[in-house]
């Protein structure tokens, strides 16, 4: 058999290939289609249930006897190819076979060419194989599943169809039951409740059906037609290769199951409320608490999303993560690298499940909730804006040192350098004593002889001691009095003014109180002006003047006393604990603003982004906007190209076999016998204390591991293939998949870090406020993706298109306004 086949979950054991429906009359087991059944019914209106309920168009009479070979594990329904009609097991008489061969309703030349289905059962609708081929593939199954056609269709419309979002099928045979008895193992617990969804991968296959096979059991009493139509729940695998891979990965998942409390109760481990969810390992180990009512529970989905239900923690879906092409099973690579190239080892597992999770986080569940969305949107907006301020500050701390700010330590940094002015007593005493002379500080030459001479002349003291005349005689150009070339002559001139009467006049006008002043040069000396030993950080007033001018060029203190009051008000209580935040290390010849350990600690509370830079809304709740679609579509395209190569069928067949062996499903009697006689290595045993010593893998487990290894080896060969387009295809898959995984990883981590708390709205003001803010979100002046996010989630209807128009106009108005356009029209 070549191509895609399909099998229903309903199979038969010990079904006779030949059946005596009347003495001397034999009917043969065969597969026929609906139009062939209609032809037979037109000739023989009677219907009889043959062995195990198989339909027979005729009347059974006398002793019903079986003869010849018994066949096993044959499906009730079989589809030989996707473009072929559905067939059903039927017992045919020799005359009926002749009628069908003569009619040849499918033009497949069945009169001369024999066609066979599973277990070499004749097929009269045509086929694609002879007897040898039919037996070889009698149980091959490559179907996958999804329960909700509308959800699948919606997901496909969103562009996520490449990872199992497309055409699914049922596991069949699994149903929700009552609660189960606690204290059993998780495996027994899961089995005793069964699995209520086709997405669950049952711990064992004993309850019926194979992991991805079929799912349609029509017939009498079922309320469904005899010949089912292939649809979303048919089990026919017609989706992408990665859809099959992701389903297999989930079947192999080791994630935790969980239960939901049905009736409240108390156990020794605590009380449990209705609808509370509990990990199945926790539940299985509960013990009664005396006579207290014990809670009951049933298995519940881990999450119910837009794409599908997930019955296990998606973190345990990791098959293929360490392969050469992780996208084929829809899982995060393990490990993969962040945007900076550093390895990420805590990769979360099932990419598909986490895409679904992020969409639910935006909307509240697998249905849209406006109140939830606006609540989350507003919280995310505030968190992103605040976090970006912190991220910018940390980047500043990493790219700068204290010396970049003219500081040697935090005391200097925090006080803006004013801490130096508090050192000792002499500077502050001198500043108080020089009176109004500090008014020249904004000119940048305070403390120089030039500044002293200029100030005295400016306040009308040029005649005292003949100062103005002496300056003129010395050739000093008053308009250029700060010329460094005048320092020496001005110094000499000031030294000539020593008359005590003149000095008293100067001090009175300047409002200074310098003790033992012998000349106006006292205004340049901290030691003379203060009358104390200079214990400051500056050798003289000129040095102080240059420093304070750089820090406070607009200083407006009128007197030295007011300046000292300002200096004393500056808080410089910076302890050794504060200085220690630099890490007590140096970068070059300077001290960093923060130690790396502190920066790393602060980043644990902040969102992750490329280069540790600012983030956008998309990095927190963006999946629903579709920003990942470009990468996903590129991956899908490349996977379809790989599927079309010679490697496609090889990958598909191995994945199908993994699925079958994982479900412990045998295709032949020989395989049943092989499994039954298989001895694990090491063999199971019993310890001295009576406990069971588990043995090695059984027959099917061994086969699964062998196929998993075969799969990984095949992908390694594909990745190493340098022929044709294979290198380009593999690169396109892996590079785009890495981009998708990085972005989704950051988004998930950031949402968790944000720790949003969704609360109910008290009134409609939240809705009105949100609508009023739409133009601003469209303009997105902070460039944090509010426009992209909202535009991406708008539906293609009147309301959605209107919102898009409002967002678009907000963006347009911002651009036009920045370029001088007068904006008049606003929606």
C-alpha distance (Angstrom), angle and dihedral (degrees) to the residues before:
residue distance angle dihedral
X1 . . .
X2 3.76 . .
X3 3.79 122.4 .
X4 3.81 134.9 18.7
X5 3.79 119.7 -24.5
X6 3.76 132.1 -175.6
X7 3.78 133.4 -153.2
X8 3.79 130.7 -170.1
X9 3.78 117.3 -125.6
X10 3.77 92.6 -119.8
X11 3.78 106.6 94.2
X12 3.79 133.5 172.0
X13 3.77 133.2 -133.0
X14 3.82 125.1 -157.6
X15 3.77 92.7 6.7
X16 3.86 111.9 165.1
X17 3.76 115.3 -119.7
X18 3.84 88.2 -153.0
X19 3.80 124.9 34.5
X20 3.82 131.2 -169.6
X21 3.80 100.5 -137.5
X22 3.82 88.8 174.0
X23 3.81 134.9 5.1
X24 3.79 107.0 -64.7
X25 3.83 91.8 -2.5
X26 3.81 118.8 113.0
X27 3.81 129.1 -166.5
X28 3.80 120.8 -163.1
X29 3.80 125.6 -141.2
X30 3.84 111.2 -115.2
X31 3.81 144.6 153.1
X32 3.82 117.2 -113.6
X33 3.81 133.6 172.6
X34 3.78 128.2 -125.0
X35 3.82 97.1 -97.0
X36 3.80 89.1 50.7
X37 3.81 89.7 50.6
X38 3.81 89.7 50.8
X39 3.81 89.8 52.0
X40 3.80 91.5 52.3
X41 3.81 92.6 46.2
X42 3.80 89.6 52.9
X43 3.80 87.8 59.0
X44 3.80 98.3 35.0
X45 3.82 113.9 26.1
X46 3.80 93.6 -177.2
X47 3.82 120.2 98.5
X48 3.80 125.8 -164.6
X49 3.77 132.5 -179.4
X50 3.75 108.7 -120.3
X51 3.82 127.7 -167.2
X52 3.83 111.0 -24.5
X53 3.80 89.9 -1.7
X54 3.80 97.7 -62.4
X55 3.82 108.4 158.1
X56 3.81 120.2 -106.7
X57 3.81 122.5 -173.3
X58 3.75 98.7 -142.1
X59 3.79 143.0 44.4
X60 3.78 121.9 -69.9
X61 3.76 112.8 -142.3
X62 3.76 135.4 178.8
X63 3.78 121.8 -3.2
X64 3.83 116.1 -0.7
X65 3.76 104.9 -140.2
X66 3.76 133.6 171.9
X67 3.73 121.2 -138.9
X68 3.75 136.6 -170.9
X69 3.76 127.1 -6.6
X70 3.77 125.4 10.7
X71 3.81 116.4 -143.6
X72 3.78 125.8 -150.1
X73 3.80 138.4 -152.8
X74 3.77 95.0 10.9
X75 3.82 115.4 156.4
X76 3.80 121.6 -122.0
X77 3.80 89.9 -134.8
X78 3.75 128.3 34.4
X79 3.78 133.1 -178.7
X80 3.78 114.2 -162.1
X81 3.81 94.6 -163.5
X82 3.78 137.7 -7.2
X83 3.80 92.3 -104.5
X84 3.83 93.3 47.2
X85 3.82 125.9 90.5
X86 3.79 121.0 -101.7
X87 3.81 115.7 -95.6
X88 3.82 132.1 -156.2
X89 3.79 133.1 -157.6
X90 3.80 111.0 -98.3
X91 3.78 136.6 165.3
X92 3.83 110.7 -122.1
X93 3.74 131.0 -166.1
X94 3.83 121.5 -137.0
X95 3.81 89.0 -106.4
X96 3.82 92.0 52.1
X97 3.78 91.0 49.9
X98 3.80 89.6 53.7
X99 3.83 90.0 50.6
X100 3.80 91.7 52.6
X101 3.80 94.2 45.4
X102 3.76 91.3 49.6
X103 3.81 92.9 48.1
X104 3.84 94.1 44.2
X105 3.81 88.0 -172.6
X106 3.81 93.9 -174.1
X107 3.80 96.2 44.5
X108 3.78 90.6 -122.2
X109 3.82 96.2 132.6
X110 3.80 92.6 -117.4
X111 3.80 90.8 163.1
X112 3.80 91.7 72.7
X113 3.82 104.1 14.8
X114 3.77 119.3 63.9
X115 3.79 118.5 -142.0
X116 3.76 126.1 -168.1
X117 3.77 140.0 -165.1
X118 3.81 131.4 -166.8
X119 3.80 115.6 -19.3
X120 3.83 89.7 9.2
X121 3.78 91.6 -70.9
X122 3.84 108.5 161.8
X123 3.79 116.0 -105.5
X124 3.82 118.4 -154.6
X125 3.77 98.5 -172.5
X126 3.79 91.4 72.6
X127 3.76 126.5 -99.3
X128 3.74 146.7 -163.1
X129 3.76 102.8 -110.9
X130 3.76 145.7 54.8
X131 3.78 126.9 -129.7
X132 3.77 95.6 -79.6
X133 3.77 92.3 49.7
X134 3.77 93.6 46.0
X135 3.77 93.8 57.7
X136 3.76 93.8 44.8
X137 3.78 94.3 58.4
X138 3.77 100.8 26.3
X139 3.76 94.2 130.6
X140 3.79 105.9 25.9
X141 3.79 109.5 139.5
X142 3.77 128.1 -177.3
X143 3.77 101.9 164.6
X144 3.76 126.9 128.0
X145 3.75 133.5 -168.7
X146 3.79 152.8 -126.8
X147 3.79 126.3 166.9
X148 3.75 103.6 -153.2
X149 3.82 114.5 61.3
X150 3.80 92.5 -172.1
X151 3.77 92.3 51.9
X152 3.77 90.7 46.8
X153 3.77 91.4 49.8
X154 3.78 92.4 47.0
X155 3.76 90.8 49.8
X156 3.78 91.3 49.3
X157 3.79 90.0 50.9
X158 3.80 87.3 53.4
X159 3.78 89.7 56.2
X160 3.78 99.3 -111.0
X161 3.80 96.8 113.2
X162 3.78 95.0 115.1
X163 3.78 96.0 79.9
X164 3.75 107.7 56.0
X165 3.75 94.8 -67.1
X166 3.74 91.5 117.3
X167 3.80 134.1 71.1
X168 3.79 108.8 -8.4
X169 3.76 136.9 178.1
X170 3.75 139.0 -154.0
X171 3.73 129.7 -92.6
X172 3.78 87.4 -142.6
X173 3.77 124.7 -157.3
X174 3.80 95.9 51.8
X175 3.77 122.3 106.6
X176 3.77 140.9 163.3
X177 3.80 114.3 -95.2
X178 3.77 137.4 178.6
X179 3.78 123.0 -69.6
X180 3.78 119.7 -69.3
X181 3.76 136.7 -132.7
X182 3.82 113.6 -88.5
X183 3.75 122.7 -133.9
X184 3.77 94.1 59.4
X185 3.76 123.4 114.0
X186 3.82 117.9 -85.2
X187 3.77 88.8 -110.5
X188 3.79 92.7 52.3
X189 3.78 90.5 43.7
X190 3.78 92.7 53.5
X191 3.79 91.5 46.9
X192 3.78 94.7 47.1
X193 3.80 91.3 55.2
X194 3.80 95.3 35.0
X195 3.76 121.5 -149.3
X196 3.77 118.9 -72.3
X197 3.78 98.7 -156.2
X198 3.74 138.1 56.4
X199 3.80 88.5 -129.3
X200 3.75 93.7 64.3
X201 3.75 116.0 96.8
X202 3.82 104.3 -139.6
X203 3.80 115.5 -131.9
X204 3.80 88.4 -128.9
X205 3.78 133.9 17.0
X206 3.79 95.4 -136.2
X207 3.80 94.1 104.6
X208 3.78 92.3 68.0
X209 3.75 139.2 -88.5
X210 3.76 130.8 53.0
X211 3.78 123.3 -94.3
X212 3.76 97.9 -94.8
X213 3.78 104.8 6.7
X214 3.76 122.8 128.0
X215 3.73 114.2 -68.3
X216 3.82 101.8 -154.6
X217 3.78 119.1 113.6
X218 3.77 105.3 169.9
X219 3.76 128.4 165.6
X220 3.79 140.8 91.7
X221 3.79 114.8 -3.9
X222 3.77 95.2 8.7
X223 3.77 97.7 97.0
X224 3.78 91.6 -129.4
X225 3.82 129.3 101.6
X226 3.76 123.6 -92.0
X227 3.78 92.6 -119.3
X228 3.81 109.5 45.2
X229 3.78 123.4 -151.3
X230 3.78 116.6 -122.0
X231 3.80 105.5 -110.9
X232 3.80 141.6 143.6
X233 3.80 91.5 -60.1
X234 3.76 97.0 40.3
X235 3.76 97.0 100.9
X236 3.78 93.1 -127.0
X237 3.76 107.2 142.2
X238 3.78 106.8 -137.3
X239 3.80 98.9 138.9
X240 3.77 130.6 96.7
X241 3.76 127.0 -56.6
X242 3.80 90.8 -111.7
X243 3.80 90.9 53.9
X244 3.79 88.7 60.9
X245 3.79 90.3 44.3
X246 3.78 93.6 52.0
X247 3.80 91.8 49.4
X248 3.79 90.3 51.6
X249 3.80 90.7 47.4
X250 3.81 89.7 54.0
X251 3.80 91.1 48.2
X252 3.80 88.1 55.1
X253 3.82 92.6 43.7
X254 3.77 119.4 128.7
X255 3.80 96.1 -162.5
X256 3.78 121.4 135.9
X257 3.79 120.4 -91.7
X258 3.78 119.2 -142.1
X259 3.78 137.4 -152.6
X260 3.79 131.5 -144.6
X261 3.79 119.7 -136.5
X262 3.82 110.9 -115.6
X263 3.79 99.2 -177.9
X264 3.78 124.5 20.2
X265 3.76 119.3 -114.4
X266 3.77 148.4 140.6
X267 3.79 130.5 -98.9
X268 3.77 130.1 179.9
X269 3.79 87.0 -98.6
X270 3.82 94.3 55.9
X271 3.80 144.1 -75.7
X272 3.79 125.7 -52.4
X273 3.80 128.8 -154.6
X274 3.81 130.9 -149.8
X275 3.84 113.4 -83.3
X276 3.79 91.7 13.5
X277 3.81 110.9 139.3
X278 3.79 120.7 -136.8
X279 3.83 130.3 -176.4
X280 3.76 108.9 -103.7
X281 3.80 92.1 -124.2
X282 3.79 89.0 57.0
X283 3.78 92.8 47.3
X284 3.79 94.2 46.4
X285 3.80 91.0 57.8
X286 3.80 98.7 48.4
X287 3.79 117.6 123.7
X288 3.83 127.9 -158.3
X289 3.79 120.0 -96.6
X290 3.78 103.2 -137.2
X291 3.79 112.2 -80.6
X292 3.80 94.6 -21.8
X293 3.80 116.0 129.0
X294 3.76 107.4 -93.2
X295 3.83 116.5 -135.7
X296 3.78 121.3 -115.7
X297 3.78 125.2 -145.2
X298 3.76 145.0 173.7
X299 3.76 134.0 -151.3
X300 3.79 111.5 -83.3
X301 3.79 133.8 -171.9
X302 3.77 115.9 -90.9
X303 3.79 85.7 -135.1
X304 3.80 137.7 -14.2
X305 3.77 111.2 -142.7
X306 3.76 142.3 172.5
X307 3.80 92.2 -95.0
X308 3.79 101.4 40.3
X309 3.78 146.6 -46.1
X310 3.80 118.7 -77.8
X311 3.78 117.2 -151.9
X312 3.78 98.2 -176.3
X313 3.77 135.9 46.3
X314 3.83 102.1 -84.4
X315 3.80 89.7 -140.3
X316 3.81 87.0 77.9
X317 3.83 93.7 57.9
X318 3.78 99.2 95.1
X319 3.80 107.4 130.8
X320 3.79 107.4 136.6
X321 3.81 93.9 16.0
X322 3.80 90.3 118.2
X323 3.80 94.0 41.2
X324 3.78 127.2 108.2
X325 3.85 90.4 -107.7
X326 3.84 109.8 31.5
X327 3.82 92.4 172.8
X328 3.80 90.4 74.0
X329 3.81 90.2 72.8
X330 3.81 94.9 33.7
X331 3.80 95.9 -119.0
X332 3.77 134.8 129.1
X333 3.80 113.1 -96.5
X334 3.78 114.4 -107.1
X335 2.89 106.9 -114.4
X336 3.76 111.9 9.6
X337 3.78 131.7 163.9
X338 3.78 133.3 -111.1
X339 3.79 123.7 -127.5
X340 3.78 89.7 -83.1
X341 3.80 92.7 53.9
X342 3.81 95.9 -108.5
X343 3.83 115.1 136.7
X344 3.81 120.0 -103.5
X345 3.78 110.3 -152.9
X346 3.82 100.1 172.2
X347 3.79 92.8 73.0
X348 3.81 108.2 167.1
X349 3.83 103.9 -134.2
X350 3.80 123.3 -130.2
X351 3.82 109.6 52.9
X352 3.82 91.7 -168.6
X353 3.80 92.6 54.3
X354 3.78 92.6 50.3
X355 3.80 92.9 47.9
X356 3.80 85.3 54.9
X357 3.80 91.5 46.6
X358 3.80 93.6 52.8
X359 3.81 90.9 51.0
X360 3.80 90.0 50.9
X361 3.78 90.7 49.2
X362 3.78 89.8 57.2
X363 3.79 96.6 47.5
X364 3.81 103.3 28.9
X365 3.81 99.5 -113.1
X366 3.78 137.7 -11.7
X367 3.79 88.8 -53.8
X368 3.80 126.2 59.7
X369 3.79 118.2 -95.9
X370 3.80 113.1 -175.1
X371 3.79 94.4 -163.3
X372 3.79 91.9 51.8
X373 3.79 92.1 46.4
X374 3.81 94.9 50.8
X375 3.79 90.5 45.4
X376 3.78 92.8 52.8
X377 3.81 93.1 39.8
X378 3.81 93.0 53.8
X379 3.79 93.1 46.0
X380 3.79 91.4 47.5
X381 3.80 90.5 49.0
X382 3.79 92.5 53.9
X383 3.80 93.2 43.5
X384 3.80 93.7 49.6
X385 3.81 93.9 48.8
X386 3.81 93.6 47.1
X387 3.78 93.3 42.5
X388 3.79 92.1 50.8
X389 3.80 89.4 57.2
X390 3.79 89.1 53.7
X391 3.78 92.9 44.6
X392 3.79 90.4 52.6
X393 3.80 90.1 49.6
X394 3.80 91.5 51.1
X395 3.78 91.7 48.7
X396 3.80 87.3 51.3
X397 3.79 89.5 50.6
X398 3.79 91.2 50.9
X399 3.79 96.3 46.1
X400 3.82 98.1 42.8
X401 3.77 137.9 55.5
X402 3.79 130.3 -158.1
X403 3.77 90.3 -97.7
X404 3.81 89.6 62.7
X405 3.79 85.7 67.3
X406 3.78 95.4 43.5
X407 3.77 93.1 -103.4
X408 3.77 134.6 121.7
X409 3.81 97.3 -165.7
X410 3.77 142.1 6.5
X411 3.79 94.1 -95.1
X412 3.76 88.1 61.2
X413 3.82 92.4 40.3
X414 3.80 96.6 49.8
X415 3.80 95.0 44.0
X416 3.82 91.4 46.9
X417 3.81 86.7 -119.0
X418 3.83 93.9 -57.4
X419 3.79 89.5 116.2
X420 3.81 88.2 78.5
X421 3.80 90.3 60.6
X422 3.79 90.2 58.6
X423 3.78 93.4 58.2
X424 3.83 111.8 116.6
X425 3.83 125.9 -22.8
X426 3.79 104.8 -90.7
X427 3.85 99.4 77.4
X428 3.78 96.1 49.7
X429 3.84 91.9 43.6
X430 3.82 90.2 49.0
X431 3.82 92.3 49.4
X432 3.78 90.9 51.6
X433 3.81 90.4 49.0
X434 3.84 96.5 51.0
X435 3.81 91.7 63.5
X436 3.82 115.3 -170.2
X437 3.79 93.9 -0.5
X438 3.88 87.1 95.8
X439 3.81 87.9 73.5
X440 3.82 89.0 85.1
X441 3.85 91.8 62.8
X442 3.87 92.6 95.9
X443 3.83 88.3 58.3
X444 3.81 89.7 64.0
X445 3.84 98.8 -126.0
X446 3.79 103.3 84.2
X447 3.82 112.4 152.1
X448 3.80 96.1 24.9
X449 3.84 122.3 116.7
X450 3.80 88.0 -121.5
X451 3.85 91.6 58.2
X452 3.80 92.3 47.1
X453 3.81 92.7 51.9
X454 3.83 92.7 45.6
X455 3.80 93.6 48.5
X456 3.82 92.9 49.3
X457 3.82 91.6 50.4
X458 3.86 91.4 44.5
X459 3.82 92.5 55.1
X460 3.84 92.5 49.2
X461 3.79 101.7 -97.1
X462 3.84 96.4 116.7
X463 3.78 91.7 112.6
X464 3.78 94.2 53.7
X465 3.77 107.9 104.7
X466 3.84 88.3 -7.1
X467 3.84 89.9 -77.8
X468 3.80 97.3 156.8
X469 3.77 94.3 44.5
X470 3.80 92.1 48.5
X471 3.80 91.5 50.3
X472 3.79 90.7 50.6
X473 3.79 91.9 47.6
X474 3.79 90.8 50.5
X475 3.81 89.1 55.1
X476 3.81 96.5 -112.7
X477 3.81 112.0 162.2
X478 3.79 102.9 -141.6
X479 3.79 92.7 -154.6
X480 3.83 87.9 59.2
X481 3.77 98.0 34.4
X482 3.84 94.0 136.4
X483 3.79 90.3 63.6
X484 3.84 106.0 129.3
X485 3.78 88.6 -134.4
X486 3.79 89.6 70.2
X487 3.81 96.1 57.0
X488 3.82 96.4 94.1
X489 3.83 98.6 43.7
X490 3.82 91.6 45.3
X491 3.81 90.5 48.3
X492 3.81 89.9 53.1
X493 3.80 91.7 47.6
X494 3.82 93.5 50.8
X495 3.80 90.1 49.3
X496 3.83 88.6 59.6
X497 3.81 92.9 61.1
X498 3.79 100.1 84.4
X499 3.81 104.2 129.1
X500 3.80 105.9 126.5
X501 3.80 92.0 -141.8
X502 3.79 89.9 54.3
X503 3.83 90.7 47.1
X504 3.80 91.6 51.1
X505 3.80 90.1 52.9
X506 3.79 90.8 49.7
X507 3.83 93.0 49.7
X508 3.80 91.9 47.3
X509 3.82 93.7 52.4
X510 3.82 94.5 40.5
X511 3.81 89.2 45.3
X512 3.78 89.6 -131.0
X513 3.82 128.5 148.5
X514 3.80 103.3 -161.8
X515 3.80 109.9 162.7
X516 3.79 118.0 -131.0
X517 3.81 93.7 3.8
X518 3.82 109.8 -174.9
X519 3.82 99.6 173.4
X520 3.84 140.0 -6.6
X521 3.82 87.6 -93.0
X522 3.81 84.6 82.1
X523 3.83 85.3 82.9
X524 3.83 88.2 68.3
X525 3.82 97.5 52.0
X526 3.80 124.7 77.4
X527 3.81 91.5 -165.2
X528 3.87 95.3 50.2
X529 3.82 94.4 40.6
X530 3.79 92.3 50.5
X531 3.78 98.5 36.6
X532 3.81 86.3 -135.6
X533 3.75 137.5 101.9
X534 3.79 107.5 -86.7
X535 3.83 105.4 -106.0
X536 3.81 95.3 159.0
X537 3.81 129.7 110.5
X538 3.83 90.6 -106.4
X539 3.83 129.9 71.3
X540 3.81 93.2 -145.5
X541 3.81 144.5 -10.2
X542 3.82 92.8 -88.8
X543 3.81 90.7 61.3
X544 3.79 90.8 47.1
X545 3.79 90.6 47.4
X546 3.80 93.7 54.6
X547 3.81 91.6 48.7
X548 3.79 97.3 48.3
X549 3.81 92.3 43.6
X550 3.81 89.5 58.4
X551 3.80 91.1 49.9
X552 3.79 99.3 37.8
X553 3.79 111.5 19.3
X554 3.80 90.6 162.0
X555 3.80 96.2 49.1
X556 3.80 109.4 151.7
X557 3.80 104.6 -173.0
X558 3.81 110.2 145.3
X559 3.80 96.6 -159.5
X560 3.75 138.9 22.5
X561 3.79 89.5 -113.9
X562 3.82 92.7 58.2
X563 3.81 90.1 47.8
X564 3.81 91.2 52.9
X565 3.80 89.5 49.6
X566 3.81 87.9 55.5
X567 3.81 92.3 48.0
X568 3.80 92.3 49.3
X569 3.82 91.5 50.0
X570 3.80 93.2 59.7
X571 3.82 110.4 102.4
X572 3.76 110.4 -126.9
X573 3.78 100.3 159.8
X574 3.80 92.6 131.1
X575 3.78 108.3 154.3
X576 3.77 131.3 -159.2
X577 3.81 87.9 -97.4
X578 3.79 89.9 62.9
X579 3.77 93.2 44.8
X580 3.82 87.8 52.1
X581 3.82 92.7 66.4
X582 3.80 86.8 80.7
X583 3.77 87.4 67.1
X584 3.81 90.2 -119.5
X585 3.77 90.1 -94.1
X586 3.76 134.1 117.9
X587 3.78 131.9 -130.4
X588 3.76 106.4 -151.6
X589 3.77 102.9 -43.8
X590 3.78 95.7 -25.6
X591 3.78 142.1 70.6
X592 3.85 121.4 -108.6
X593 3.79 119.4 -119.8
X594 3.81 92.0 -124.3
X595 3.77 135.2 8.8
X596 3.79 116.0 -108.8
X597 3.81 91.0 -117.5
X598 3.80 90.8 58.8
X599 3.81 91.8 46.5
X600 3.79 90.2 50.3
X601 3.79 91.1 48.3
X602 3.80 92.9 50.4
X603 3.80 91.0 49.3
X604 3.80 90.6 60.9
X605 3.81 87.2 72.7
X606 3.79 95.5 44.6
X607 3.82 132.1 75.3
X608 3.78 122.3 -93.0
X609 3.78 120.1 -118.5
X610 3.77 142.2 155.0
X611 3.79 110.0 -63.6
X612 3.82 90.7 -0.2
X613 3.79 85.8 -80.2
X614 3.82 131.9 136.0
X615 3.80 119.0 -50.6
X616 3.78 134.8 -145.5
X617 3.78 134.5 -138.9
X618 3.79 88.1 -96.1
X619 3.80 89.0 64.6
X620 3.83 89.6 61.5
X621 3.83 110.3 29.8
X622 3.79 103.1 -0.1
X623 3.82 106.6 117.6
X624 3.80 93.3 89.0
X625 3.81 89.9 58.6
X626 3.80 90.4 65.4
X627 3.79 96.5 -121.3
X628 3.82 89.4 140.3
X629 3.79 93.3 56.0
X630 3.77 96.9 89.8
X631 3.79 91.1 58.1
X632 3.80 93.7 41.1
X633 3.78 92.7 50.4
X634 3.80 90.8 49.9
X635 3.80 89.3 52.3
X636 3.82 91.8 47.5
X637 3.77 92.1 50.6
X638 3.78 92.9 51.4
X639 3.82 92.3 45.5
X640 3.80 90.3 52.5
X641 3.80 88.1 52.6
X642 3.80 90.2 50.3
X643 3.80 90.0 47.9
X644 3.80 89.2 54.2
X645 3.80 91.5 54.3
X646 3.79 126.2 82.1
X647 3.79 88.0 -93.0
X648 3.81 93.7 62.4
X649 3.81 98.7 77.3
X650 3.80 90.8 42.3
X651 3.80 92.2 55.4
X652 3.79 92.2 44.0
X653 3.79 93.9 49.4
X654 3.80 94.2 49.8
X655 3.80 92.0 48.4
X656 3.79 89.8 49.1
X657 3.79 91.5 51.4
X658 3.81 91.5 48.6
X659 3.78 88.0 53.7
X660 3.78 92.7 49.6
X661 3.78 96.0 46.9
X662 3.80 91.7 44.4
X663 3.81 86.7 58.3
X664 3.80 91.6 47.6
X665 3.77 90.1 -125.1
X666 3.77 118.8 161.1
X667 3.79 123.3 -153.2
X668 3.78 99.3 -165.7
X669 3.76 139.3 29.6
X670 3.79 88.0 -115.3
X671 3.80 90.0 59.4
X672 3.80 91.2 48.6
X673 3.78 89.2 53.7
X674 3.80 92.4 45.4
X675 3.80 90.8 53.2
X676 3.78 92.3 46.9
X677 3.79 94.0 50.7
X678 3.81 96.0 41.7
X679 3.80 115.8 119.8
X680 3.81 115.8 -153.4
X681 3.79 118.7 -131.4
X682 2.92 110.5 -104.3
X683 3.77 95.4 26.6
X684 3.81 118.5 -130.5
X685 3.78 117.1 -101.4
X686 3.76 146.6 169.9
X687 3.80 123.3 -101.5
X688 3.80 124.3 -136.2
X689 3.80 90.6 -98.9
X690 3.79 90.9 54.7
X691 3.79 96.8 -105.4
X692 3.78 119.0 136.8
X693 3.78 118.3 -106.5
X694 3.80 106.8 -149.5
X695 3.74 115.9 -131.8
X696 3.77 130.2 -143.7
X697 3.76 126.8 -74.9
X698 3.76 118.5 -49.5
X699 3.77 125.9 -129.4
X700 3.79 96.7 -78.3
X701 3.79 94.3 40.3
X702 3.78 89.3 53.3
X703 3.78 90.5 50.4
X704 3.80 91.7 49.3
X705 3.79 92.3 52.6
X706 3.79 91.4 47.4
X707 3.80 91.6 51.4
X708 3.80 91.9 46.3
X709 3.78 89.4 54.6
X710 3.79 90.2 46.6
X711 3.81 89.5 52.2
X712 3.80 94.0 50.3
X713 3.79 91.5 47.0
X714 3.80 91.5 49.8
X715 3.81 92.0 52.6
X716 3.80 90.1 48.8
X717 3.80 89.6 53.6
X718 3.79 90.5 48.9
X719 3.81 91.7 50.3
X720 3.80 90.1 49.6
X721 3.82 93.5 47.7
X722 3.81 109.3 111.7
X723 3.80 96.9 -178.8
X724 3.77 127.1 109.9
X725 3.78 118.5 -30.8
X726 3.80 95.9 -27.0
X727 3.86 95.8 101.6
X728 3.81 90.7 50.5
X729 3.80 92.2 47.2
X730 3.80 93.6 48.9
X731 3.82 91.9 46.3
X732 3.80 91.6 50.2
X733 3.79 91.5 50.4
X734 3.79 96.3 46.3
X735 3.80 99.1 40.1
X736 3.79 94.6 48.8
X737 3.78 92.1 41.3
X738 3.79 90.4 53.1
X739 3.82 89.7 51.3
X740 3.80 91.3 50.5
X741 3.80 93.3 46.6
X742 3.79 93.8 48.0
X743 3.79 92.9 51.7
X744 3.78 94.7 44.7
X745 3.81 90.9 45.9
X746 3.80 92.1 53.1
X747 3.79 91.5 44.8
X748 3.80 93.1 52.2
X749 3.80 93.2 46.1
X750 3.78 92.3 47.4
X751 3.79 93.1 50.7
X752 3.78 89.8 52.1
X753 3.80 91.3 48.5
X754 3.80 92.0 50.6
X755 3.82 90.2 60.9
X756 3.81 94.4 -159.2
X757 3.79 119.9 -162.3
X758 3.80 112.2 -152.0
X759 3.81 113.4 -151.5
X760 3.78 134.0 -179.7
X761 3.81 121.1 -95.5
X762 3.79 115.1 -111.9
X763 3.81 93.5 -156.2
X764 3.79 142.8 -7.1
X765 3.80 95.1 -88.3
X766 3.81 89.8 98.1
X767 3.79 90.5 60.3
X768 3.80 93.3 46.3
X769 3.79 92.1 46.8
X770 3.79 91.7 49.8
X771 3.80 93.1 50.7
X772 3.81 90.9 47.6
X773 3.79 89.7 53.3
X774 3.81 95.6 52.6
X775 3.84 95.6 96.7
X776 3.80 89.4 52.5
X777 3.79 91.3 48.4
X778 3.80 88.2 50.6
X779 3.81 91.6 51.0
X780 3.82 90.0 47.2
X781 3.82 94.6 -169.6
X782 3.81 91.6 -179.4
X783 3.83 90.3 54.3
X784 3.80 94.1 -130.4
X785 3.82 99.0 135.3
X786 3.81 101.7 -100.9
X787 3.80 88.4 134.7
X788 3.82 95.1 50.0
X789 3.80 93.6 45.5
X790 3.79 96.9 49.4
X791 3.79 94.2 40.7
X792 3.79 90.5 50.7
X793 3.82 95.8 54.1
X794 3.82 96.6 47.4
X795 3.79 114.0 116.3
X796 3.83 120.6 -130.1
X797 3.81 94.3 -107.5
X798 3.79 137.8 96.4
X799 3.79 95.0 -80.9
X800 3.80 94.5 42.7
X801 3.79 93.9 47.2
X802 3.80 90.2 48.8
X803 3.79 91.1 53.0
X804 3.80 89.3 50.0
X805 3.81 89.6 52.1
X806 3.82 91.3 51.1
X807 3.80 91.7 48.0
X808 3.79 91.3 46.9
X809 3.77 92.9 50.1
X810 3.80 90.6 49.0
X811 3.80 89.6 55.5
X812 3.82 92.7 44.1
X813 3.80 93.5 48.3
X814 3.78 90.9 51.9
X815 3.81 92.7 51.1
X816 3.80 93.9 45.0
X817 3.79 92.9 44.7
X818 3.79 91.7 53.0
X819 3.79 88.2 55.1
X820 3.79 96.3 51.6
X821 3.82 98.8 -97.8
X822 3.80 114.7 146.2
X823 3.82 105.1 -127.3
X824 3.81 112.3 -148.6
X825 3.80 109.2 156.1
X826 3.80 117.5 70.4
X827 3.80 126.8 169.6
